[in-house]
Amino acid sequence: TDVEYDMRQFETDALQLKQRGSNLSKEGVDRVLQKFDVEVKSFSDLMPVVSALGNKDLKPKHWKKIFDMMNTNWNVGNPFTLSYLISLEVKNYKDKIEEISATASGEAQIEDSLESIKKRWSELPFIVKQYRDYKDRFIIGSVEEIIQTLDDHSVSILTMLGARYVAGIRKEVEEWEKKLNLIAEIIDEWLTCQRQWMYLENIFSAEDIQKQLPAESAKFTQVDKFWKDIMVKTAKKPIVAEACGGDDVLKKFQLNNNILDDIQKGLENYLETKRSAFPRFYFLSNDELLEILSQTRNPHAVQNHLRKCFDNINKIKFTDIE
């Protein structure tokens, strides 16, 4: 900074002047040189304080502390000069001023790191992909970069909270800690919802299943609308911090995930009744059994699964009976 440069230049000039004065004083006592030497030494003693006061990271709150320490009123925005500070015997407060200046630098470093985190989250987007051939259906793509950024920034935030000079800005750092934790929690619920929705959407798109499970179908329609709405909104504005902003988003995902869990349980109970009625269905997985049940009007749907249900049957022939 300009102050740091001026202080280094002054220190160099002072040493040169002191050396010249020392050479001249060898010829005898010179009161002018003695007075000059005293003045140079006096200002040299001020240099550490001046350097501390010239810190570019000092903000109004820090200046307020300095003036309060010197029992002097000062209002934000009021100009003052170095001469004025010297008249207040500022050098007598050297240690405390250097401490305040160091605190300002420490806070500025944390603020710069926090600003970098803010900037990153103002730009980081979800990867939104179209689902199958639907024009109004979307899903979230890879979140690897988002998760990595969350991990990195969470570590950075913890480091900030453990820093020596965090006290003055702890509240803002803690707010971002909460934001990152909320984003992480929402993404976890979001991906859980997506996984279950994609699985069940394929099942409840079949009319036969809708008719056989009307209650679960109605619940899925509710979740399907929620999913469509939030994904259309996210597709238009994919910035993660915006999409995951607010506790209400988390609550909505948790609510719909609970509904999806209920649907899944109802579906499993339904499959269990079918297996109880025809035990050989136990040899089939849920997906295989659903493939058959979703095509109740198509008896040929059992062909691909006969070998699992019956040891010695590979295929059966269907004939029309007149």
DOLUMDO-98378 format. One record per residue: residue in three letters; x, y, z of N, C-alpha, C in turn. Coordinates in steps of 0.02 Angstrom, whole numbers, padded with zeros to 5 digits, always signed. Layout:
REM DOLUMDO-98378
ALAXYZXYZXYZ;...
***
This chain:
REM DOLUMDO-98378
THR+00042-00059+00000+00000+00000+00000+00044+00062+00000;ASP+00013+00122-00011+00051+00184-00013+00082+00199+00055;VAL+00046+00184+00109+00072+00197+00176+00133+00154+00189;GLU+00128+00090+00171+00185+00045+00182+00246+00067+00143;TYR+00234+00090+00081+00289+00114+00039+00320+00177+00069;ASP+00277+00223+00091+00302+00285+00122+00342+00271+00185;MET+00320+00222+00225+00356+00206+00286+00424+00177+00271;ARG+00427+00133+00221+00493+00104+00202+00539+00158+00175;GLN+00510+00204+00135+00550+00258+00108+00574+00305+00163;PHE+00529+00319+00212+00549+00362+00267+00604+00330+00309;GLU+00598+00265+00320+00649+00230+00359+00717+00234+00325;THR+00717+00226+00259+00780+00231+00221+00809+00301+00226;ASP+00765+00351+00215+00788+00421+00218+00813+00440+00287;ALA+00778+00415+00339+00797+00431+00407+00866+00403+00424;LEU+00879+00342+00402+00945+00311+00414+01000+00350+00378;GLN+00985+00372+00317+01035+00411+00279+01049+00478+00312;LEU+00995+00511+00334+01003+00576+00368+01040+00569+00434;LYS+01025+00514+00469+01059+00502+00533+01133+00491+00522;GLN+01150+00455+00468+01220+00442+00453+01257+00506+00434;ARG+01223+00549+00394+01253+00612+00375+01264+00657+00436;GLY+01213+00658+00478+01218+00699+00539+01274+00675+00583;SER+01282+00608+00587+01336+00580+00628+01404+00599+00601;ASN+01410+00600+00536+01475+00619+00505+01490+00693+00518;LEU+01437+00734+00513+01448+00806+00524+01462+00822+00597;SER+01432+00784+00643+01441+00797+00715+01511+00783+00739;LYS+01551+00747+00699+01619+00732+00719+01662+00795+00721;GLU+01640+00847+00684+01678+00909+00682+01665+00953+00742;GLY+01617+00934+00784+01602+00973+00844+01527+00973+00858;VAL+01508+01000+00916+01438+01001+00936+01400+01052+00893;ASP+01345+01029+00866+01304+01072+00824+01232+01067+00849;ARG+01206+01122+00877+01138+01120+00906+01085+01105+00854;VAL+01096+01130+00793+01047+01117+00740+01043+01042+00725;LEU+01102+01010+00722+01104+00938+00709+01073+00899+00767;GLN+01086+00922+00828+01057+00888+00886+00981+00891+00885;LYS+00955+00951+00869+00882+00959+00866+00852+00916+00810;PHE+00888+00915+00753+00865+00875+00697+00864+00801+00714;ASP+00916+00779+00750+00921+00709+00769+00863+00690+00816;VAL+00846+00735+00862+00791+00721+00908+00725+00715+00871;GLU+00715+00760+00821+00652+00758+00783+00646+00695+00741;VAL+00703+00675+00710+00704+00614+00670+00689+00554+00714;LYS+00720+00551+00773+00710+00495+00818+00637+00493+00842;SER+00609+00553+00855+00541+00558+00880+00492+00529+00828;PHE+00503+00547+00765+00457+00521+00714+00471+00448+00699;SER+00533+00427+00707+00550+00356+00696+00512+00313+00746;ASP+00504+00339+00807+00467+00302+00858+00393+00295+00840;LEU+00369+00342+00798+00299+00341+00777+00286+00292+00720;MET+00339+00274+00685+00332+00234+00624+00291+00171+00633;PRO+00302+00130+00685+00261+00069+00693+00187+00084+00700;VAL+00171+00140+00737+00101+00158+00747+00071+00183+00681;VAL+00110+00223+00644+00086+00249+00580+00072+00192+00531;SER+00118+00143+00531+00109+00085+00487+00045+00048+00505;ALA+00033+00039+00571-00027+00004+00594-00090+00044+00575;LEU-00087+00110+00581-00144+00152+00565-00157+00156+00490;GLY-00104+00143+00451-00111+00145+00378-00136+00080+00348;ASN-00154+00033+00390-00180-00032+00366-00244-00023+00325;LYS-00243-00044+00262-00301-00036+00218-00361-00076+00242;ASP-00351-00124+00287-00407-00166+00310-00445-00136+00369;LEU-00421-00079+00394-00456-00046+00450-00523-00019+00425;LYS-00576-00037+00460-00642-00014+00442-00668+00033+00497;PRO-00724+00067+00484-00751+00113+00534-00757+00083+00604;LYS-00776+00019+00608-00783-00011+00675-00716-00015+00711;HIS-00661-00024+00672-00595-00026+00702-00572+00044+00724;TRP-00586+00094+00681-00569+00162+00699-00607+00185+00761;LYS-00669+00162+00767-00710+00179+00826-00676+00153+00889;LYS-00649+00093+00885-00614+00064+00942-00552+00105+00960;ILE-00516+00126+00908-00455+00165+00920-00470+00231+00954;PHE-00521+00267+00929-00539+00332+00959-00568+00323+01029;ASP-00607+00270+01039-00634+00257+01106-00578+00243+01155;MET-00526+00208+01131-00469+00192+01173-00432+00255+01195;MET-00433+00306+01151-00400+00369+01166-00448+00419+01198;ASN-00508+00393+01218-00559+00435+01251-00578+00496+01209;THR-00586+00484+01144-00602+00538+01098-00663+00519+01057;ASN-00711+00565+01051-00771+00552+01011-00754+00556+00937;TRP-00782+00509+00900-00773+00510+00827-00834+00478+00794;ASN-00861+00512+00745-00919+00487+00708-00897+00462+00640;VAL-00927+00407+00618-00909+00378+00554-00917+00429+00498;GLY-00865+00436+00458-00867+00483+00402-00831+00547+00416;ASN-00818+00562+00481-00782+00624+00497-00708+00616+00479;PRO-00680+00663+00440-00610+00658+00421-00563+00676+00478;PHE-00503+00650+00476-00453+00667+00526-00384+00659+00495;THR-00334+00688+00524-00266+00687+00496-00219+00651+00544;LEU-00161+00635+00517-00109+00603+00559-00086+00652+00613;SER-00083+00715+00596-00063+00766+00645-00111+00767+00704;TYR-00175+00758+00689-00225+00757+00742-00215+00697+00788;LEU-00201+00640+00758-00188+00580+00798-00125+00588+00840;ILE-00075+00619+00812-00013+00630+00850-00026+00675+00909;SER-00070+00725+00899-00087+00771+00954-00124+00736+01010;LEU-00155+00678+00993-00190+00639+01044-00143+00588+01078;GLU-00077+00596+01065-00027+00551+01094-00039+00478+01073;VAL-00052+00469+01007-00069+00403+00983-00014+00352+00995;LYS+00049+00376+00998+00105+00329+01008+00102+00294+01075;ASN+00066+00323+01123+00059+00292+01189+00015+00229+01188;TYR-00020+00220+01132-00066+00164+01126-00041+00114+01073;LYS+00024+00115+01062+00055+00076+01009+00034+00002+01009;ASP+00041-00031+01065+00027-00103+01068-00045-00119+01052;LYS-00092-00080+01079-00163-00093+01069-00183-00078+00997;ILE-00153-00025+00969-00168-00007+00899-00143-00061+00852;GLU-00084-00086+00865-00056-00140+00824-00100-00203+00829;GLU-00128-00215+00888-00172-00273+00897-00237-00264+00857;ILE-00266-00203+00859-00327-00189+00821-00313-00195+00746;SER-00255-00170+00725-00236-00174+00654-00227-00246+00632;ALA-00196-00287+00674-00187-00358+00658-00255-00394+00654;THR-00300-00375+00699-00368-00404+00698-00403-00386+00633;ALA-00395-00323+00611-00427-00301+00549-00400-00342+00490;SER-00335-00354+00489-00305-00394+00434-00330-00466+00436;GLY-00335-00494+00497-00360-00563+00505-00432-00569+00483;GLU-00473-00519+00501-00543-00520+00481-00550-00513+00405;ALA-00507-00470+00376-00510-00459+00304-00493-00523+00266;GLN-00445-00561+00292-00426-00624+00260-00485-00673+00261;ILE-00519-00676+00319-00577-00721+00325-00634-00697+00279;GLU-00644-00631+00277-00697-00603+00234-00684-00617+00161;ASP-00620-00614+00141-00602-00629+00071-00618-00702+00055;SER-00602-00746+00101-00616-00817+00091-00691-00829+00088;LEU-00728-00795+00132-00801-00802+00133-00832-00774+00069;GLU-00804-00719+00045-00828-00689-00017-00818-00736-00076;SER-00762-00772-00075-00748-00820-00128-00799-00877-00127;ILE-00819-00898-00067-00870-00950-00060-00937-00925-00085;LYS-00954-00864-00067-01018-00834-00089-01021-00830-00166;LYS-00966-00808-00195-00964-00800-00268-00973-00868-00303;ARG-00940-00919-00276-00945-00985-00306-01017-01011-00305;TRP-01052-01001-00249-01120-01026-00243-01170-00982-00281;SER-01150-00922-00299-01194-00880-00340-01192-00900-00413;GLU-01144-00944-00430-01134-00965-00500-01144-01040-00511;LEU-01136-01080-00458-01137-01153-00466-01208-01179-00482;PRO-01217-01212-00540-01283-01236-00560-01293-01311-00552;PHE-01356-01331-00549-01373-01402-00556-01367-01419-00631;ILE-01350-01482-00645-01354-01507-00713-01425-01536-00720;VAL-01466-01504-00761-01535-01525-00770-01543-01559-00837;LYS-01569-01620-00837-01576-01659-00898-01649-01675-00912;GLN-01667-01680-00975-01735-01699-00993-01745-01773-00978;TYR-01804-01789-00951-01819-01859-00933-01854-01893-00990;ARG-01821-01944-01016-01847-01982-01073-01866-01934-01130;ASP-01926-01944-01159-01947-01902-01214-01998-01850-01192;TYR-02007-01842-01126-02055-01794-01101-02027-01723-01107;LYS-02068-01678-01133-02046-01608-01139-02049-01570-01072;ASP-02094-01592-01028-02104-01557-00964-02081-01598-00904;ARG-02037-01646-00916-02009-01687-00862-01933-01681-00862;PHE-01906-01667-00803-01833-01659-00798-01807-01696-00737;ILE-01743-01712-00739-01709-01743-00681-01642-01708-00671;ILE-01614-01717-00612-01549-01689-00595-01495-01737-00622;GLY-01444-01709-00655-01388-01749-00679-01336-01759-00624;SER-01275-01768-00641-01221-01780-00593-01214-01721-00544;VAL-01207-01737-00480-01197-01685-00429-01127-01691-00398;GLU-01083-01725-00433-01016-01736-00406-00980-01671-00391;GLU-00983-01624-00437-00949-01559-00427-00980-01521-00368;ILE-01046-01525-00362-01081-01490-00307-01061-01520-00240;ILE-01060-01586-00236-01042-01620-00174-00969-01604-00154;GLN-00924-01603-00204-00854-01588-00191-00847-01516-00166;THR-00884-01470-00197-00882-01400-00175-00910-01393-00105;LEU-00963-01429-00090-00991-01429-00022-00940-01452+00029;ASP-00907-01507+00014-00857-01534+00060-00799-01484+00071;ASP-00774-01456+00016-00718-01409+00020-00737-01347+00060;HIS-00795-01319+00046-00816-01257+00079-00836-01269+00152;SER-00861-01328+00167-00877-01344+00237-00814-01346+00279;VAL-00761-01374+00251-00696-01376+00285-00670-01305+00294;SER-00676-01264+00243-00653-01194+00246-00691-01156+00300;ILE-00756-01167+00304-00797-01132+00355-00776-01153+00425;LEU-00764-01217+00435-00741-01241+00501-00674-01210+00519;THR-00630-01203+00469-00565-01172+00481-00574-01099+00501;MET-00619-01064+00468-00633-00994+00485-00659-00988+00556;LEU-00705-01033+00575-00734-01029+00642-00683-01043+00697;GLY-00629-01077+00678-00576-01090+00727-00519-01040+00724;ALA-00526-00990+00680-00474-00940+00672-00473-00890+00730;ARG-00416-00862+00742-00407-00815+00799-00449-00752+00792;TYR-00456-00728+00730-00487-00663+00720-00559-00667+00695;VAL-00593-00723+00706-00660-00732+00679-00714-00697+00720;ALA-00698-00678+00782-00749-00651+00828-00792-00596+00797;GLY-00760-00549+00762-00797-00492+00735-00845-00509+00679;ILE-00835-00566+00646-00878-00585+00589-00905-00656+00598;ARG-00903-00681+00660-00926-00750+00673-00998-00761+00651;LYS-01041-00711+00662-01112-00719+00646-01121-00735+00572;GLU-01086-00698+00528-01094-00708+00456-01065-00776+00435;VAL-01010-00796+00466-00979-00861+00449-01027-00917+00471;GLU-01057-00910+00530-01103-00961+00555-01166-00965+00511;GLU-01187-00909+00483-01244-00909+00438-01229-00950+00376;TRP-01168-00944+00350-01149-00983+00291-01138-01057+00308;GLU-01119-01070+00369-01114-01140+00390-01184-01172+00388;LYS-01234-01135+00411-01303-01160+00410-01328-01168+00338;LYS-01310-01120+00295-01332-01123+00225-01304-01185+00191;LEU-01240-01198+00201-01209-01256+00169-01238-01321+00196;ASN-01251-01324+00261-01281-01383+00291-01351-01395+00263;LEU-01388-01340+00253-01456-01345+00226-01454-01369+00154;ILE-01408-01342+00114-01401-01363+00044-01385-01437+00041;ALA-01339-01460+00084-01319-01530+00084-01379-01575+00101;GLU-01418-01553+00150-01476-01593+00172-01530-01595+00117;ILE-01541-01537+00085-01592-01534+00031-01571-01578-00028;ILE-01507-01575-00047-01484-01616-00104-01492-01690-00089;ASP-01479-01710-00027-01487-01780-00007-01560-01801-00015;GLU-01607-01759+00009-01678-01774+00003-01700-01772-00071;TRP-01671-01725-00108-01688-01715-00178-01671-01778-00219;LEU-01611-01804-00208-01589-01863-00245-01629-01925-00224;THR-01647-01928-00161-01689-01984-00137-01757-01981-00171;CYS-01785-01922-00176-01850-01912-00208-01845-01930-00282;GLN-01792-01909-00314-01783-01923-00385-01778-01998-00398;ARG-01739-02032-00357-01729-02104-00365-01796-02141-00359;GLN-01834-02124-00308-01898-02159-00297-01950-02139-00350;TRP-01950-02075-00368-01998-02052-00419-01985-02087-00486;MET-01922-02092-00506-01906-02124-00570-01927-02198-00571;TYR-01919-02231-00514-01938-02302-00509-02014-02310-00512;LEU-02049-02270-00473-02121-02277-00468-02157-02248-00529;GLU-02128-02197-00561-02159-02168-00621-02167-02220-00675;ASN-02117-02262-00680-02119-02315-00730-02174-02366-00715;ILE-02188-02375-00651-02239-02424-00630-02309-02395-00637;PHE-02319-02334-00611-02386-02305-00611-02406-02273-00677;SER-02362-02276-00726-02382-02254-00793-02424-02307-00828;ALA-02425-02368-00799-02465-02424-00827-02536-02419-00800;GLU-02585-02420-00845-02655-02413-00825-02678-02470-00780;ASP-02652-02531-00793-02673-02588-00752-02653-02579-00679;ILE-02594-02553-00668-02571-02541-00599-02612-02485-00567;GLN-02629-02434-00605-02669-02379-00579-02737-02404-00555;LYS-02766-02450-00593-02832-02478-00574-02827-02524-00513;GLN-02773-02562-00509-02766-02610-00454-02743-02576-00389;LEU-02711-02519-00395-02687-02482-00336-02711-02410-00339;PRO-02775-02397-00334-02802-02329-00341-02778-02280-00288;ALA-02772-02303-00225-02749-02258-00171-02677-02237-00182;GLU-02635-02286-00196-02564-02271-00208-02556-02230-00271;SER-02597-02243-00321-02594-02205-00383-02611-02131-00372;ALA-02661-02119-00330-02680-02050-00313-02624-02014-00277;LYS-02591-02049-00231-02535-02020-00194-02477-02004-00242;PHE-02465-02050-00288-02410-02039-00335-02424-01979-00381;THR-02487-01970-00399-02506-01912-00440-02489-01847-00404;GLN-02499-01847-00339-02483-01788-00297-02408-01775-00299;VAL-02368-01827-00289-02295-01819-00289-02271-01800-00359;ASP-02302-01830-00409-02283-01817-00478-02291-01743-00496;LYS-02344-01713-00471-02356-01641-00483-02302-01599-00449;PHE-02287-01617-00386-02234-01582-00350-02168-01587-00387;TRP-02151-01647-00410-02087-01658-00445-02085-01618-00509;LYS-02140-01619-00546-02141-01582-00609-02132-01507-00597;ASP-02167-01481-00549-02164-01408-00534-02094-01386-00513;ILE-02064-01423-00467-01999-01401-00441-01944-01411-00494;MET-01951-01462-00536-01900-01472-00587-01906-01423-00645;VAL-01967-01403-00662-01976-01351-00713-01946-01286-00688;LYS-01958-01271-00625-01931-01210-00595-01855-01213-00593;THR-01827-01271-00576-01754-01279-00573-01723-01276-00642;ALA-01757-01303-00691-01732-01300-00760-01725-01229-00784;LYS-01771-01185-00761-01768-01115-00781-01714-01077-00741;LYS-01708-01094-00677-01658-01061-00634-01618-01116-00597;PRO-01566-01142-00629-01531-01200-00601-01478-01186-00548;ILE-01469-01122-00529-01418-01107-00478-01436-01143-00413;VAL-01389-01182-00387-01401-01226-00329-01425-01186-00268;ALA-01390-01131-00253-01407-01092-00193-01478-01065-00196;GLU-01501-01047-00256-01569-01022-00264-01620-01079-00259;ALA-01605-01134-00292-01651-01191-00292-01658-01222-00223;CYS-01605-01218-00183-01605-01248-00116-01614-01195-00061;GLY-01641-01138-00080-01648-01084-00031-01711-01090+00010;GLY-01704-01096+00075-01762-01097+00120-01778-01164+00150;ASP-01800-01162+00213-01819-01223+00248-01881-01255+00217;ASP-01923-01215+00183-01985-01242+00155-01970-01293+00100;VAL-01914-01283+00063-01895-01331+00011-01879-01398+00042;LEU-01841-01396+00097-01824-01458+00132-01886-01494+00157;LYS-01932-01456+00187-01993-01485+00215-02036-01517+00160;LYS-02039-01484+00102-02078-01512+00047-02049-01578+00022;PHE-01983-01581+00017-01951-01643-00005-01961-01698+00047;GLN-01955-01681+00110-01964-01731+00163-02036-01758+00163;LEU-02084-01713+00152-02154-01733+00150-02166-01781+00092;ASN-02142-01763+00033-02153-01804-00026-02114-01870-00024;ASN-02057-01869+00008-02020-01931+00017-02057-01979+00064;ASN-02089-01951+00114-02130-01993+00159-02189-02024+00120;ILE-02219-01984+00076-02274-02010+00035-02249-02066-00011;LEU-02190-02055-00041-02161-02107-00084-02146-02171-00045;ASP-02125-02163+00017-02113-02222+00059-02178-02260+00071;ASP-02231-02223+00083-02297-02254+00093-02320-02291+00031;ILE-02308-02259-00027-02326-02291-00091-02287-02356-00100;GLN-02223-02353-00083-02180-02412-00091-02204-02469-00046;LYS-02224-02451+00015-02249-02502+00061-02314-02533+00035;GLY-02359-02490+00009-02422-02514-00019-02409-02560-00079;LEU-02360-02542-00119-02343-02582-00177-02316-02651-00157;GLU-02273-02651-00106-02245-02714-00082-02299-02759-00051;ASN-02346-02729-00015-02402-02768+00013-02445-02798-00043;TYR-02455-02760-00096-02493-02783-00154-02458-02843-00187;LEU-02392-02838-00195-02355-02893-00225-02356-02954-00181;GLU-02356-02943-00115-02358-02999-00068-02423-03038-00074;THR-02478-03001-00084-02543-03036-00092-02543-03078-00156;LYS-02512-03054-00208-02508-03092-00271-02465-03154-00263;ARG-02411-03147-00225-02367-03205-00214-02400-03257-00169;SER-02439-03231-00121-02475-03278-00077-02527-03318-00117;ALA-02558-03285-00165-02608-03318-00206-02576-03367-00255;PHE-02515-03352-00277-02480-03396-00324-02406-03398-00304;PRO-02389-03444-00257-02322-03446-00227-02264-03447-00276;ARG-02274-03471-00336-02218-03473-00383-02194-03403-00403;PHE-02235-03353-00388-02214-03284-00401-02156-03263-00354;TYR-02146-03303-00301-02090-03287-00255-02022-03296-00291;PHE-02023-03334-00345-01960-03343-00383-01942-03282-00425;LEU-01989-03235-00430-01978-03175-00471-01961-03115-00428;SER-01922-03071-00455-01907-03008-00420-01967-02962-00425;ASN-01967-02908-00386-02023-02861-00388-02033-02833-00459;ASP-01979-02814-00491-01984-02785-00558-02012-02835-00608;GLU-01992-02897-00602-02016-02949-00648-02091-02962-00637;LEU-02110-02964-00574-02181-02975-00559-02223-02916-00582;LEU-02197-02856-00573-02233-02796-00594-02241-02793-00670;GLU-02191-02819-00705-02195-02821-00778-02255-02863-00800;ILE-02268-02917-00764-02325-02960-00780-02390-02926-00760;LEU-02391-02899-00698-02453-02870-00671-02474-02806-00707;SER-02426-02772-00738-02442-02711-00774-02470-02725-00843;GLN-02472-02790-00861-02498-02809-00926-02549-02866-00919;THR-02596-02855-00875-02645-02908-00860-02686-02928-00921;ARG-02691-02884-00970-02730-02900-01030-02688-02937-01082;ASN-02624-02945-01067-02578-02978-01113-02549-03041-01081;PRO-02579-03098-01091-02555-03160-01060-02485-03179-01083;HIS-02464-03155-01141-02397-03170-01167-02342-03139-01123;ALA-02361-03094-01078-02312-03060-01035-02276-03109-00989;VAL-02306-03168-00978-02275-03217-00932-02219-03257-00966;GLN-02216-03255-01032-02170-03298-01069-02097-03291-01045;ASN-02075-03230-01037-02004-03219-01019-01987-03242-00948;HIS-02037-03258-00909-02024-03274-00838-02042-03347-00820;LEU-02062-03386-00870-02084-03455-00855-02028-03498-00827;ARG-01968-03490-00852-01912-03533-00830-01897-03522-00756;LYS-01910-03462-00731-01898-03449-00660-01953-03479-00616;CYS-02013-03480-00644-02070-03505-00605-02077-03581-00607;PHE-02058-03611-00663-02066-03683-00672-02001-03713-00699;ASP-01979-03767-00668-01915-03798-00686-01912-03820-00758;ASN-01963-03852-00782-01959-03884-00847-02002-03852-00901;ILE-02021-03790-00889-02061-03755-00939-02022-03695-00964;ASN-02009-03693-01028-01972-03637-01058-02019-03590-01095;LYS-02071-03618-01124-02117-03579-01164-02183-03615-01169;ILE-02237-03577-01173-02302-03608-01183-02334-03578-01245;LYS-02377-03617-01275-02410-03596-01336-02482-03576-01321;PHE-02499-03517-01343-02567-03491-01333-02608-03503-01397;THR-02668-03526-01388-02713-03535-01446-02780-03502-01432;ASP-02809-03479-01483-02875-03448-01476-02929-03503-01474;ILE-02975-03497-01427-03030-03546-01421-03094-03513-01447;GLU-03122-03545-01496-03183-03517-01524-03244-03544-01487;
***
